[in-house]
Amino acid sequence: MAVGVFDLFSVGIGPSSSHTVGPMRAAAVFAGELKDAGVLGAVASLRVDLYGSLAATGRGHGTMTATLLGLEGYHPELILPDEVEARLAAIAETGVLNLAGASGEGVELPYAVEDMVLHPLTVLPRHTNGMKFAVSDAEGNIVREATFFSVGGGFIVREGEENAAQQELEESKKELPLPFRTAAELMGRCSSKGLGISDIMFINERASRSEEEIREGLLHIWSVMEACVETSLKREGVLPGGLKVRRRAPDWLERLLKEDKDRNDPKYWQEWVNLIALAVNEENASGGRVVTAPTNGAAGIIPAVLYYALNYAPGMDKASQADKDDVVVKFLLTAGAVGVLYKEQASISGAEVGCQGEVGSASSMAAAGLAEVMGGTPGQVENAAEIAMEHNLGLTCDPIGGLVQIPCIERNAIAAAKAINAAKMALWGDGTHRVSLDEVIVTMRETGKDMSHKYKETAMGGLAVNVVEC
């Protein structure tokens, strides 16, 4: 199907969309196929091979444990944090995996994290995030096998079906009323129809959902973002993983409530934006429930900027709840439209193009959403998206210890501020600008190709090797 707003904003668990959500989704697909094919009874053993970045940084990203949950039949958008903890504790204690058992009887196999085979220096041709599943019978004969690639944002592709998937994507676009692949095409649609970017995206979403479903779905996405912040603000102590990174969001909230008692002093807008971004990404680092936006590593940027839109944009102090809901819907539709451009023309995978594809894309999407709800023309909205990405070009992905903590958490707060500034700069212009959004997207893609693999989520360069873990 054509990439839509609910593909770019999906509910999952932390800490990584490409290394946690994608592998869990692929494993769940494989387990489901075993069950549907009626071959579970013949399965006596299981083998999982992880390649490239999944093997190199998988431990810090929760790849292995997420894969185990997927093999049990759990899907990232449905599983709850309590279920995650319960099942992982059971597997660790017993050493037994219940293959495809989440929705009924499965097959119990002696299998745990340490049984996975890691190939950190082997990159499969399609993508650096490769994983292979194989099950065999009691005689050692392979019953079924499959190779998947986690290509960013929780999206997965099966080996051998890449061309078919691309063809299906192109065919599905033909069913859209106003399809677009580039910003130029999107601007053309806006011009010919006299509509805003969010309107174009809304019309396309109506090809597969009713207006009520779109609205309710986007408001649900926002409610999950808000719940993520609320949950994070109640946690204290240090983040898991061994780096002993202290949670800052609860302390920041306490200080803010003392200094900005009514929560409406405009001089504190950046502190509140920082707080939202930090809270979301601390929860993500904890393996909590988050919204990929468009990835987990960049999950805090869009909710932080949307918080700004709802609390500090002109006129919002007198807005009704219905008006605020309209802002949420318009913001996310616009951000989603820009996300489509990155997904279509470049990548949102840190393992493929560096963090410019994650934090950079999210900052660009957020800038566009803010410019739209603040009354920007399509040209100004496109300009906002371009400014934000232009100043995230070359951003590397080198998390210390393979954990989505340093520099990822602070990076979301910085990128949220960049998005707000980009929107304000664009709104003070008339929409005309020298560098187009398409040009900067292509530049991001080419920069990612040229970037050393050391700086693309491999833990082989940058902060990951220059900061001592202790």
C-alpha positions as a Markdown table, in Angstrom:
| # | Residue | x | y | z |
|---|---|---|---|---|
| 1 | Met | 0.0 | 0.0 | 0.0 |
| 2 | Ala | 1.0 | 3.6 | -0.5 |
| 3 | Val | 2.8 | 5.1 | 2.5 |
| 4 | Gly | 0.3 | 7.0 | 4.6 |
| 5 | Val | 0.2 | 9.0 | 7.8 |
| 6 | Phe | -0.6 | 5.9 | 9.9 |
| 7 | Asp | 2.4 | 4.1 | 8.6 |
| 8 | Leu | 4.7 | 7.0 | 9.6 |
| 9 | Phe | 3.0 | 7.4 | 13.0 |
| 10 | Ser | 2.4 | 4.0 | 14.5 |
| 11 | Val | 2.3 | 2.8 | 18.2 |
| 12 | Gly | 5.2 | 0.6 | 19.3 |
| 13 | Ile | 7.7 | 0.0 | 22.0 |
| 14 | Gly | 11.2 | 1.5 | 22.5 |
| 15 | Pro | 14.0 | 1.9 | 22.1 |
| 16 | Ser | 14.3 | 1.7 | 18.3 |
| 17 | Ser | 11.9 | 1.5 | 15.4 |
| 18 | Ser | 14.5 | -0.1 | 13.1 |
| 19 | His | 16.2 | -2.3 | 15.7 |
| 20 | Thr | 13.2 | -3.1 | 18.0 |
| 21 | Val | 9.9 | -2.5 | 16.2 |
| 22 | Gly | 11.0 | -3.8 | 12.8 |
| 23 | Pro | 12.6 | -7.0 | 14.1 |
| 24 | Met | 9.6 | -7.8 | 16.3 |
| 25 | Arg | 7.3 | -7.2 | 13.4 |
| 26 | Ala | 9.3 | -9.4 | 11.1 |
| 27 | Ala | 9.5 | -12.2 | 13.7 |
| 28 | Ala | 5.7 | -12.0 | 14.3 |
| 29 | Val | 5.1 | -12.3 | 10.5 |
| 30 | Phe | 7.3 | -15.4 | 10.3 |
| 31 | Ala | 5.6 | -16.9 | 13.4 |
| 32 | Gly | 2.2 | -16.2 | 12.0 |
| 33 | Glu | 3.1 | -17.8 | 8.7 |
| 34 | Leu | 4.2 | -21.0 | 10.5 |
| 35 | Lys | 0.9 | -21.1 | 12.2 |
| 36 | Asp | -1.2 | -20.4 | 9.1 |
| 37 | Ala | 0.7 | -23.0 | 7.1 |
| 38 | Gly | 0.0 | -25.6 | 9.7 |
| 39 | Val | 3.7 | -26.6 | 10.1 |
| 40 | Leu | 4.2 | -25.7 | 13.8 |
| 41 | Gly | 3.8 | -29.3 | 14.8 |
| 42 | Ala | 6.8 | -30.3 | 12.8 |
| 43 | Val | 9.1 | -27.7 | 14.3 |
| 44 | Ala | 11.8 | -29.0 | 16.6 |
| 45 | Ser | 14.4 | -26.3 | 16.4 |
| 46 | Leu | 14.8 | -22.6 | 15.6 |
| 47 | Arg | 17.7 | -20.5 | 14.3 |
| 48 | Val | 17.9 | -16.7 | 14.1 |
| 49 | Asp | 20.8 | -14.9 | 12.4 |
| 50 | Leu | 21.2 | -11.1 | 12.8 |
| 51 | Tyr | 23.4 | -9.2 | 10.3 |
| 52 | Gly | 25.1 | -5.8 | 10.1 |
| 53 | Ser | 23.8 | -3.1 | 12.3 |
| 54 | Leu | 21.2 | -5.3 | 14.0 |
| 55 | Ala | 24.1 | -7.5 | 15.2 |
| 56 | Ala | 26.5 | -4.7 | 16.0 |
| 57 | Thr | 24.2 | -2.6 | 18.2 |
| 58 | Gly | 21.3 | -5.0 | 18.8 |
| 59 | Arg | 22.0 | -5.6 | 22.5 |
| 60 | Gly | 21.7 | -1.9 | 23.3 |
| 61 | His | 18.6 | -1.5 | 21.0 |
| 62 | Gly | 16.7 | -4.5 | 22.5 |
| 63 | Thr | 16.8 | -6.3 | 19.1 |
| 64 | Met | 17.2 | -9.8 | 20.5 |
| 65 | Thr | 14.5 | -9.5 | 23.1 |
| 66 | Ala | 12.1 | -7.8 | 20.7 |
| 67 | Thr | 12.7 | -10.7 | 18.2 |
| 68 | Leu | 11.9 | -13.2 | 20.9 |
| 69 | Leu | 8.6 | -11.5 | 21.6 |
| 70 | Gly | 7.8 | -11.4 | 17.8 |
| 71 | Leu | 8.5 | -15.1 | 17.5 |
| 72 | Glu | 6.0 | -15.7 | 20.2 |
| 73 | Gly | 3.5 | -13.9 | 18.0 |
| 74 | Tyr | 3.4 | -10.4 | 19.7 |
| 75 | His | 3.1 | -7.4 | 17.5 |
| 76 | Pro | 4.7 | -4.0 | 18.5 |
| 77 | Glu | 1.5 | -2.0 | 18.1 |
| 78 | Leu | -0.5 | -4.3 | 20.3 |
| 79 | Ile | 1.7 | -5.5 | 23.1 |
| 80 | Leu | 1.6 | -3.6 | 26.4 |
| 81 | Pro | 4.7 | -2.8 | 28.5 |
| 82 | Asp | 3.5 | -5.1 | 31.3 |
| 83 | Glu | 3.3 | -8.0 | 28.8 |
| 84 | Val | 6.8 | -7.2 | 27.5 |
| 85 | Glu | 8.3 | -7.4 | 31.0 |
| 86 | Ala | 6.3 | -10.6 | 31.9 |
| 87 | Arg | 7.2 | -12.6 | 28.8 |
| 88 | Leu | 10.8 | -11.6 | 28.8 |
| 89 | Ala | 11.2 | -12.5 | 32.4 |
| 90 | Ala | 9.6 | -15.9 | 31.8 |
| 91 | Ile | 11.9 | -16.6 | 28.8 |
| 92 | Ala | 15.0 | -15.5 | 30.8 |
| 93 | Glu | 14.0 | -17.7 | 33.8 |
| 94 | Thr | 13.0 | -20.9 | 31.9 |
| 95 | Gly | 15.0 | -20.6 | 28.7 |
| 96 | Val | 11.9 | -21.6 | 26.8 |
| 97 | Leu | 10.3 | -19.7 | 23.9 |
| 98 | Asn | 6.6 | -20.3 | 23.0 |
| 99 | Leu | 6.8 | -20.1 | 19.2 |
| 100 | Ala | 3.6 | -18.5 | 17.8 |
| 101 | Gly | 2.0 | -19.0 | 21.2 |
| 102 | Ala | 0.7 | -15.4 | 21.8 |
| 103 | Ser | -2.7 | -16.1 | 20.3 |
| 104 | Gly | -3.2 | -19.7 | 21.4 |
| 105 | Glu | -1.1 | -22.8 | 21.6 |
| 106 | Gly | 2.3 | -22.6 | 20.2 |
| 107 | Val | 5.4 | -24.8 | 20.2 |
| 108 | Glu | 7.7 | -24.6 | 23.2 |
| 109 | Leu | 11.4 | -24.6 | 22.2 |
| 110 | Pro | 14.6 | -24.2 | 24.3 |
| 111 | Tyr | 15.7 | -20.8 | 22.9 |
| 112 | Ala | 16.8 | -17.5 | 24.4 |
| 113 | Val | 18.9 | -14.4 | 23.5 |
| 114 | Glu | 22.2 | -16.1 | 23.8 |
| 115 | Asp | 21.1 | -18.6 | 21.1 |
| 116 | Met | 21.0 | -16.0 | 18.3 |
| 117 | Val | 23.8 | -15.9 | 15.8 |
| 118 | Leu | 25.4 | -12.5 | 15.3 |
| 119 | His | 27.2 | -11.3 | 12.1 |
| 120 | Pro | 28.1 | -7.7 | 12.9 |
| 121 | Leu | 30.6 | -7.4 | 10.0 |
| 122 | Thr | 28.4 | -9.1 | 7.4 |
| 123 | Val | 26.0 | -6.7 | 5.5 |
| 124 | Leu | 23.4 | -8.4 | 3.3 |
| 125 | Pro | 23.0 | -6.7 | -0.2 |
| 126 | Arg | 19.5 | -5.2 | 0.4 |
| 127 | His | 20.1 | -3.3 | 3.7 |
| 128 | Thr | 22.4 | -3.3 | 6.7 |
| 129 | Asn | 19.5 | -4.4 | 9.0 |
| 130 | Gly | 19.1 | -8.0 | 7.9 |
| 131 | Met | 17.7 | -11.0 | 9.8 |
| 132 | Lys | 17.1 | -14.6 | 8.8 |
| 133 | Phe | 14.7 | -17.1 | 10.5 |
| 134 | Ala | 14.8 | -20.8 | 9.9 |
| 135 | Val | 12.9 | -23.7 | 11.6 |
| 136 | Ser | 13.8 | -27.4 | 11.3 |
| 137 | Asp | 12.2 | -30.7 | 12.1 |
| 138 | Ala | 13.5 | -33.4 | 14.4 |
| 139 | Glu | 15.7 | -34.8 | 11.6 |
| 140 | Gly | 17.3 | -31.4 | 10.9 |
| 141 | Asn | 15.4 | -30.7 | 7.7 |
| 142 | Ile | 14.5 | -27.0 | 7.2 |
| 143 | Val | 10.7 | -26.7 | 7.4 |
| 144 | Arg | 10.6 | -23.0 | 6.6 |
| 145 | Glu | 13.0 | -20.0 | 6.3 |
| 146 | Ala | 12.8 | -16.4 | 5.5 |
| 147 | Thr | 15.0 | -13.3 | 5.4 |
| 148 | Phe | 13.8 | -9.8 | 6.3 |
| 149 | Phe | 15.2 | -6.3 | 6.3 |
| 150 | Ser | 14.2 | -3.7 | 8.8 |
| 151 | Val | 14.5 | -0.5 | 6.7 |
| 152 | Gly | 13.6 | 2.2 | 9.2 |
| 153 | Gly | 10.6 | 3.5 | 11.0 |
| 154 | Gly | 9.4 | -0.1 | 11.7 |
| 155 | Phe | 9.0 | -0.9 | 8.0 |
| 156 | Ile | 10.1 | -4.3 | 6.9 |
| 157 | Val | 10.8 | -5.9 | 3.5 |
| 158 | Arg | 11.2 | -9.6 | 2.8 |
| 159 | Glu | 14.1 | -10.8 | 0.7 |
| 160 | Gly | 13.1 | -11.6 | -2.8 |
| 161 | Glu | 9.9 | -9.5 | -2.7 |
| 162 | Glu | 11.5 | -6.1 | -3.0 |
| 163 | Asn | 10.5 | -5.6 | -6.6 |
| 164 | Ala | 7.0 | -6.9 | -5.9 |
| 165 | Ala | 6.6 | -4.6 | -2.9 |
| 166 | Gln | 7.7 | -1.6 | -5.0 |
| 167 | Gln | 5.3 | -2.6 | -7.8 |
| 168 | Glu | 2.5 | -2.9 | -5.3 |
| 169 | Leu | 3.4 | 0.5 | -3.9 |
| 170 | Glu | 3.3 | 2.1 | -7.3 |
| 171 | Glu | 0.0 | 0.4 | -8.1 |
| 172 | Ser | -1.6 | 1.5 | -4.9 |
| 173 | Lys | -0.5 | 5.1 | -5.6 |
| 174 | Lys | -2.7 | 5.1 | -8.7 |
| 175 | Glu | -5.7 | 4.6 | -6.4 |
| 176 | Leu | -4.9 | 7.8 | -4.6 |
| 177 | Pro | -6.9 | 10.9 | -5.7 |
| 178 | Leu | -3.9 | 13.2 | -5.5 |
| 179 | Pro | -0.7 | 11.1 | -5.5 |
| 180 | Phe | 2.7 | 12.7 | -5.1 |
| 181 | Arg | 6.3 | 11.5 | -4.7 |
| 182 | Thr | 8.2 | 14.7 | -4.7 |
| 183 | Ala | 7.7 | 18.1 | -3.0 |
| 184 | Ala | 7.3 | 19.6 | -6.5 |
| 185 | Glu | 4.4 | 17.3 | -7.2 |
| 186 | Leu | 2.9 | 18.1 | -3.8 |
| 187 | Met | 3.2 | 21.8 | -4.5 |
| 188 | Gly | 1.6 | 21.3 | -7.9 |
| 189 | Arg | -1.3 | 19.6 | -6.3 |
| 190 | Cys | -1.8 | 22.4 | -3.8 |
| 191 | Ser | -1.6 | 25.0 | -6.5 |
| 192 | Ser | -4.0 | 23.3 | -8.9 |
| 193 | Lys | -6.6 | 22.5 | -6.2 |
| 194 | Gly | -6.1 | 25.7 | -4.1 |
| 195 | Leu | -5.6 | 23.5 | -1.0 |
| 196 | Gly | -3.1 | 23.3 | 1.8 |
| 197 | Ile | -0.7 | 20.4 | 2.3 |
| 198 | Ser | -2.8 | 18.9 | 5.1 |
| 199 | Asp | -5.8 | 19.0 | 2.8 |
| 200 | Ile | -4.0 | 17.0 | 0.1 |
| 201 | Met | -2.9 | 14.4 | 2.6 |
| 202 | Phe | -6.4 | 14.2 | 4.1 |
| 203 | Ile | -8.0 | 13.6 | 0.6 |
| 204 | Asn | -5.5 | 10.8 | 0.0 |
| 205 | Glu | -6.1 | 9.2 | 3.4 |
| 206 | Arg | -9.8 | 9.1 | 2.6 |
| 207 | Ala | -9.1 | 6.6 | -0.1 |
| 208 | Ser | -8.7 | 3.9 | 2.6 |
| 209 | Arg | -10.5 | 5.4 | 5.7 |
| 210 | Ser | -13.5 | 7.5 | 6.5 |
| 211 | Glu | -13.1 | 11.1 | 7.7 |
| 212 | Glu | -14.1 | 10.0 | 11.1 |
| 213 | Glu | -11.6 | 7.2 | 11.2 |
| 214 | Ile | -8.8 | 9.5 | 10.1 |
| 215 | Arg | -9.7 | 12.1 | 12.7 |
| 216 | Glu | -10.1 | 9.6 | 15.5 |
| 217 | Gly | -6.9 | 7.8 | 14.5 |
| 218 | Leu | -4.8 | 10.9 | 14.6 |
| 219 | Leu | -6.2 | 12.1 | 17.9 |
| 220 | His | -5.5 | 8.6 | 19.3 |
| 221 | Ile | -1.9 | 9.0 | 18.1 |
| 222 | Trp | -1.6 | 12.3 | 19.9 |
| 223 | Ser | -3.2 | 10.7 | 23.1 |
| 224 | Val | -0.5 | 8.0 | 23.0 |
| 225 | Met | 2.2 | 10.7 | 22.7 |
| 226 | Glu | 0.7 | 12.5 | 25.7 |
| 227 | Ala | 0.4 | 9.3 | 27.7 |
| 228 | Cys | 4.1 | 8.6 | 27.0 |
| 229 | Val | 5.1 | 12.0 | 28.5 |
| 230 | Glu | 2.9 | 11.4 | 31.5 |
| 231 | Thr | 4.3 | 8.0 | 32.2 |
| 232 | Ser | 7.9 | 9.2 | 31.8 |
| 233 | Leu | 7.4 | 12.1 | 34.2 |
| 234 | Lys | 6.5 | 9.6 | 36.9 |
| 235 | Arg | 9.7 | 7.6 | 36.5 |
| 236 | Glu | 12.8 | 8.4 | 38.5 |
| 237 | Gly | 16.4 | 7.1 | 38.8 |
| 238 | Val | 18.6 | 6.0 | 35.9 |
| 239 | Leu | 17.9 | 4.6 | 32.5 |
| 240 | Pro | 18.5 | 0.9 | 31.9 |
| 241 | Gly | 21.5 | -0.4 | 29.9 |
| 242 | Gly | 24.5 | 0.3 | 32.0 |
| 243 | Leu | 25.4 | 3.9 | 31.1 |
| 244 | Lys | 23.7 | 5.2 | 34.2 |
| 245 | Val | 22.1 | 8.1 | 32.4 |
| 246 | Arg | 20.0 | 10.0 | 34.9 |
| 247 | Arg | 16.4 | 10.7 | 34.1 |
| 248 | Arg | 16.0 | 14.5 | 33.9 |
| 249 | Ala | 12.4 | 15.0 | 32.9 |
| 250 | Pro | 10.8 | 14.6 | 36.4 |
| 251 | Asp | 13.2 | 17.1 | 38.0 |
| 252 | Trp | 12.8 | 19.5 | 35.1 |
| 253 | Leu | 9.0 | 19.4 | 35.5 |
| 254 | Glu | 9.3 | 20.1 | 39.3 |
| 255 | Arg | 11.5 | 23.2 | 38.6 |
| 256 | Leu | 9.3 | 24.4 | 35.7 |
| 257 | Leu | 6.1 | 24.2 | 37.9 |
| 258 | Lys | 7.9 | 26.4 | 40.5 |
| 259 | Glu | 9.1 | 29.0 | 38.0 |
| 260 | Asp | 6.1 | 28.9 | 35.6 |
| 261 | Lys | 3.3 | 28.3 | 38.0 |
| 262 | Asp | 0.5 | 28.9 | 35.5 |
| 263 | Arg | 2.3 | 27.1 | 32.6 |
| 264 | Asn | 1.6 | 30.1 | 30.3 |
| 265 | Asp | 4.6 | 32.4 | 30.6 |
| 266 | Pro | 6.0 | 32.6 | 27.0 |
| 267 | Lys | 9.5 | 33.0 | 28.2 |
| 268 | Tyr | 9.5 | 29.4 | 29.2 |
| 269 | Trp | 8.4 | 27.9 | 25.9 |
| 270 | Gln | 11.7 | 26.3 | 25.1 |
| 271 | Glu | 12.0 | 24.7 | 28.5 |
| 272 | Trp | 8.6 | 23.1 | 28.1 |
| 273 | Val | 9.5 | 22.0 | 24.6 |
| 274 | Asn | 12.8 | 20.5 | 25.9 |
| 275 | Leu | 10.9 | 18.8 | 28.7 |
| 276 | Ile | 8.4 | 17.1 | 26.3 |
| 277 | Ala | 11.2 | 15.9 | 24.0 |
| 278 | Leu | 13.3 | 14.6 | 26.9 |
| 279 | Ala | 10.4 | 12.9 | 28.5 |
| 280 | Val | 9.4 | 11.0 | 25.3 |
| 281 | Asn | 12.9 | 9.8 | 24.6 |
| 282 | Glu | 13.6 | 8.8 | 28.2 |
| 283 | Glu | 10.5 | 6.7 | 28.0 |
| 284 | Asn | 11.6 | 5.3 | 24.6 |
| 285 | Ala | 15.1 | 4.5 | 26.1 |
| 286 | Ser | 13.2 | 2.6 | 28.8 |
| 287 | Gly | 11.5 | 0.3 | 26.3 |
| 288 | Gly | 8.2 | 2.0 | 26.9 |
| 289 | Arg | 5.2 | 2.6 | 24.7 |
| 290 | Val | 5.9 | 5.4 | 22.1 |
| 291 | Val | 4.8 | 6.6 | 18.7 |
| 292 | Thr | 7.3 | 6.2 | 15.9 |
| 293 | Ala | 7.4 | 9.7 | 14.5 |
| 294 | Pro | 8.8 | 8.6 | 12.0 |
| 295 | Thr | 11.2 | 6.6 | 14.1 |
| 296 | Asn | 11.6 | 5.8 | 17.8 |
| 297 | Gly | 15.0 | 7.4 | 18.0 |
| 298 | Ala | 13.4 | 10.7 | 16.9 |
| 299 | Ala | 10.1 | 10.1 | 18.7 |
| 300 | Gly | 10.2 | 13.2 | 20.9 |
| 301 | Ile | 10.5 | 15.9 | 18.2 |
| 302 | Ile | 7.0 | 15.9 | 16.7 |
| 303 | Pro | 5.2 | 15.7 | 20.1 |
| 304 | Ala | 7.4 | 18.5 | 21.5 |
| 305 | Val | 6.7 | 20.8 | 18.5 |
| 306 | Leu | 3.0 | 19.9 | 18.5 |
| 307 | Tyr | 2.9 | 20.8 | 22.2 |
| 308 | Tyr | 4.4 | 24.2 | 21.2 |
| 309 | Ala | 1.7 | 24.6 | 18.6 |
| 310 | Leu | -1.1 | 23.9 | 21.1 |
| 311 | Asn | 0.3 | 26.1 | 23.8 |
| 312 | Tyr | 2.2 | 29.0 | 22.3 |
| 313 | Ala | 1.0 | 29.5 | 18.7 |
| 314 | Pro | -1.0 | 32.8 | 18.3 |
| 315 | Gly | -4.6 | 32.5 | 19.5 |
| 316 | Met | -4.3 | 29.1 | 21.1 |
| 317 | Asp | -4.8 | 30.6 | 24.6 |
| 318 | Lys | -8.4 | 31.1 | 23.6 |
| 319 | Ala | -8.9 | 28.0 | 21.5 |
| 320 | Ser | -11.6 | 25.5 | 22.4 |
| 321 | Gln | -10.9 | 21.7 | 22.6 |
| 322 | Ala | -12.4 | 21.3 | 19.2 |
| 323 | Asp | -10.1 | 23.9 | 17.8 |
| 324 | Lys | -7.1 | 22.2 | 19.4 |
| 325 | Asp | -8.2 | 18.8 | 18.0 |
| 326 | Asp | -8.3 | 20.5 | 14.6 |
| 327 | Val | -4.7 | 21.7 | 15.1 |
| 328 | Val | -3.5 | 18.2 | 16.0 |
| 329 | Val | -5.1 | 16.7 | 12.9 |
| 330 | Lys | -3.8 | 19.3 | 10.6 |
| 331 | Phe | -0.3 | 19.2 | 12.1 |
| 332 | Leu | 0.0 | 15.4 | 11.8 |
| 333 | Leu | -1.4 | 15.3 | 8.3 |
| 334 | Thr | 1.1 | 17.9 | 7.1 |
| 335 | Ala | 4.0 | 16.2 | 8.9 |
| 336 | Gly | 2.9 | 12.9 | 7.4 |
| 337 | Ala | 2.9 | 14.4 | 3.9 |
| 338 | Val | 6.5 | 15.6 | 4.4 |
| 339 | Gly | 7.4 | 12.2 | 5.9 |
| 340 | Val | 6.2 | 10.5 | 2.7 |
| 341 | Leu | 8.7 | 12.5 | 0.7 |
| 342 | Tyr | 11.6 | 11.3 | 2.8 |
| 343 | Lys | 10.4 | 7.7 | 2.7 |
| 344 | Glu | 9.9 | 7.8 | -1.1 |
| 345 | Gln | 13.0 | 9.7 | -2.1 |
| 346 | Ala | 15.6 | 8.9 | 0.6 |
| 347 | Ser | 15.5 | 7.0 | 3.9 |
| 348 | Ile | 14.4 | 7.3 | 7.5 |
| 349 | Ser | 16.8 | 4.6 | 8.6 |
| 350 | Gly | 19.8 | 5.7 | 10.8 |
| 351 | Ala | 21.6 | 2.5 | 9.8 |
| 352 | Glu | 21.3 | 3.5 | 6.2 |
| 353 | Val | 21.8 | 7.3 | 6.1 |
| 354 | Gly | 22.8 | 8.3 | 9.6 |
| 355 | Cys | 20.8 | 10.2 | 12.1 |
| 356 | Gln | 20.0 | 12.9 | 9.5 |
| 357 | Gly | 17.4 | 10.3 | 8.3 |
| 358 | Glu | 15.8 | 10.0 | 11.7 |
| 359 | Val | 16.2 | 13.2 | 13.7 |
| 360 | Gly | 16.6 | 15.3 | 10.5 |
| 361 | Ser | 13.4 | 13.9 | 8.9 |
| 362 | Ala | 11.4 | 14.4 | 12.1 |
| 363 | Ser | 12.6 | 17.9 | 12.5 |
| 364 | Ser | 11.6 | 18.7 | 8.9 |
| 365 | Met | 8.2 | 17.1 | 9.4 |
| 366 | Ala | 7.6 | 19.0 | 12.6 |
| 367 | Ala | 8.6 | 22.3 | 11.0 |
| 368 | Ala | 6.2 | 21.7 | 8.2 |
| 369 | Gly | 3.4 | 20.8 | 10.6 |
| 370 | Leu | 4.0 | 23.9 | 12.8 |
| 371 | Ala | 4.1 | 26.3 | 9.7 |
| 372 | Glu | 0.8 | 24.8 | 8.4 |
| 373 | Val | -1.1 | 25.3 | 11.7 |
| 374 | Met | 0.3 | 28.8 | 12.1 |
| 375 | Gly | -1.3 | 29.8 | 8.8 |
| 376 | Gly | 1.6 | 29.2 | 6.4 |
| 377 | Thr | 1.1 | 28.9 | 2.6 |
| 378 | Pro | 2.2 | 25.7 | 0.9 |
| 379 | Gly | 5.3 | 27.5 | -0.2 |
| 380 | Gln | 6.1 | 28.6 | 3.4 |
| 381 | Val | 5.4 | 25.1 | 4.7 |
| 382 | Glu | 7.7 | 23.6 | 2.2 |
| 383 | Asn | 10.4 | 26.2 | 3.0 |
| 384 | Ala | 10.1 | 25.3 | 6.7 |
| 385 | Ala | 10.6 | 21.6 | 6.0 |
| 386 | Glu | 13.6 | 22.5 | 3.8 |
| 387 | Ile | 15.3 | 24.8 | 6.4 |
| 388 | Ala | 15.0 | 22.2 | 9.1 |
| 389 | Met | 16.6 | 19.4 | 7.1 |
| 390 | Glu | 19.2 | 21.6 | 5.6 |
| 391 | His | 20.6 | 22.2 | 9.0 |
| 392 | Asn | 20.6 | 18.5 | 10.0 |
| 393 | Leu | 22.5 | 17.3 | 7.0 |
| 394 | Gly | 25.4 | 15.0 | 7.8 |
| 395 | Leu | 24.1 | 14.1 | 11.3 |
| 396 | Thr | 25.7 | 10.8 | 12.3 |
| 397 | Cys | 24.2 | 7.9 | 14.2 |
| 398 | Asp | 26.8 | 6.9 | 16.8 |
| 399 | Pro | 24.9 | 6.1 | 20.1 |
| 400 | Ile | 27.2 | 5.2 | 23.0 |
| 401 | Gly | 26.9 | 1.5 | 23.8 |
| 402 | Gly | 24.3 | 1.1 | 21.1 |
| 403 | Leu | 21.8 | 2.6 | 23.5 |
| 404 | Val | 19.3 | 5.2 | 22.3 |
| 405 | Gln | 20.4 | 7.5 | 25.1 |
| 406 | Ile | 23.5 | 9.6 | 24.3 |
| 407 | Pro | 23.3 | 11.7 | 22.2 |
| 408 | Cys | 19.8 | 10.7 | 21.1 |
| 409 | Ile | 17.7 | 12.1 | 24.0 |
| 410 | Glu | 19.2 | 15.6 | 24.0 |
| 411 | Arg | 19.3 | 15.5 | 20.2 |
| 412 | Asn | 15.5 | 15.4 | 20.0 |
| 413 | Ala | 15.2 | 18.5 | 22.2 |
| 414 | Ile | 17.8 | 20.4 | 20.0 |
| 415 | Ala | 16.0 | 19.3 | 16.8 |
| 416 | Ala | 12.6 | 20.3 | 18.1 |
| 417 | Ala | 13.9 | 23.9 | 18.7 |
| 418 | Lys | 15.4 | 23.8 | 15.2 |
| 419 | Ala | 12.0 | 22.9 | 13.8 |
| 420 | Ile | 10.3 | 25.7 | 15.6 |
| 421 | Asn | 12.9 | 28.2 | 14.4 |
| 422 | Ala | 12.7 | 26.9 | 10.8 |
| 423 | Ala | 8.9 | 27.4 | 10.8 |
| 424 | Lys | 9.2 | 30.9 | 12.2 |
| 425 | Met | 11.9 | 31.8 | 9.6 |
| 426 | Ala | 9.7 | 30.4 | 6.8 |
| 427 | Leu | 6.7 | 32.3 | 8.0 |
| 428 | Trp | 8.6 | 35.6 | 7.9 |
| 429 | Gly | 9.3 | 34.9 | 4.2 |
| 430 | Asp | 7.0 | 34.8 | 1.3 |
| 431 | Gly | 7.6 | 31.1 | 0.5 |
| 432 | Thr | 10.2 | 31.6 | -2.2 |
| 433 | His | 13.7 | 30.3 | -1.5 |
| 434 | Arg | 16.8 | 29.2 | -3.3 |
| 435 | Val | 17.1 | 25.6 | -2.2 |
| 436 | Ser | 14.0 | 23.4 | -2.7 |
| 437 | Leu | 12.9 | 20.6 | -0.3 |
| 438 | Asp | 13.5 | 18.0 | -3.1 |
| 439 | Glu | 17.0 | 19.2 | -3.5 |
| 440 | Val | 17.8 | 18.9 | 0.2 |
| 441 | Ile | 16.1 | 15.5 | 0.4 |
| 442 | Val | 18.3 | 14.2 | -2.4 |
| 443 | Thr | 21.3 | 15.8 | -0.8 |
| 444 | Met | 20.5 | 14.0 | 2.5 |
| 445 | Arg | 20.3 | 10.7 | 0.6 |
| 446 | Glu | 23.6 | 11.2 | -1.2 |
| 447 | Thr | 25.3 | 12.3 | 2.0 |
| 448 | Gly | 24.1 | 9.1 | 3.6 |
| 449 | Lys | 25.5 | 7.1 | 0.8 |
| 450 | Asp | 28.9 | 8.8 | 1.2 |
| 451 | Met | 28.9 | 8.6 | 5.0 |
| 452 | Ser | 31.3 | 6.1 | 6.5 |
| 453 | His | 29.6 | 3.0 | 7.8 |
| 454 | Lys | 31.2 | 3.8 | 11.1 |
| 455 | Tyr | 28.7 | 6.6 | 11.6 |
| 456 | Lys | 25.6 | 4.7 | 10.6 |
| 457 | Glu | 24.5 | 2.8 | 13.8 |
| 458 | Thr | 27.3 | 0.4 | 13.9 |
| 459 | Ala | 29.0 | 1.5 | 17.2 |
| 460 | Met | 32.3 | 1.6 | 15.4 |
| 461 | Gly | 32.9 | 5.4 | 15.3 |
| 462 | Gly | 32.1 | 8.8 | 16.8 |
| 463 | Leu | 30.9 | 9.0 | 20.4 |
| 464 | Ala | 30.4 | 5.2 | 20.4 |
| 465 | Val | 34.2 | 4.7 | 20.5 |
| 466 | Asn | 35.5 | 8.0 | 21.9 |
| 467 | Val | 33.4 | 8.0 | 25.1 |
| 468 | Val | 34.4 | 5.4 | 27.7 |
| 469 | Glu | 31.5 | 3.4 | 29.0 |
| 470 | Cys | 31.7 | 3.3 | 32.8 |
